[in-house]
């Protein structure tokens, strides 16, 4: 399991962010970051596919190092 940060090129509403219940949304002007634990590559690909299907571009994807 890895902690990930996904920055998207959209201001996601609370309702839209609710499509990712295992991730925490932080809203910024004209963008949103989603952070949380991603269990494996398959789950990450699912998150990215859902964002793409919603027409939301990913602009940054980072693995957050463990403390």
N, C-alpha and C positions, 0 to 999 in steps of 0.2 A: 504494500500500500504506500502511496506517495502523496504528499500534500502538494496540490497544484494551484496555480494562479492562472486564470484565463481572462484576458482583457479583450472586450469586444467593442466594436465601433458602433455602439448604440446605447441610448439611455433606456434600459429595460424597466418596464413598469413592475410593480410588486407582483401583479398577476402573472406576468411573463416570467419573472424570476422564480415564481412558484413551480415552474416546470422542472426546476433543478433543486428539489427539496434537500438534497444532501450537500449542497453548496451554499455558501453565504454570499449574498450580493452586496456590493458596496457601490453606490451610485456616485458618479462623477459627472461633471459637465461634459456631455456628448459621448460618454462612455460608461461602461460598467465593468467591474472586476468581479469574478466569481472565484471563491477560494473554498477548498475543502479537500477531503480525502478521496482519492480515486483508487479503487482497488486493483485495477489491472488495465492493460492496453485495450481490452474489449469495452470496458466501461468508458474510458476516455474517448474512444472512437464513437461510441453512442452519444456522448455529450456533444462532440464536434458535429456529428451528423444532424442532431436535433437543431443546433444553432444554425447550421447551413440551411436546413429545411425551412427555418423561420426567416431566412434572408438576412441573418446577422453574421457579419464578417468578424473573424477572430484576428486581432492585431498583435497579440502577444500570448505566449504560452510558456510558463515557467514551472519548473519543479522547485519547490521551496525546501531547502535543506533542513534535515532534522536537527534539533538543538543538541 
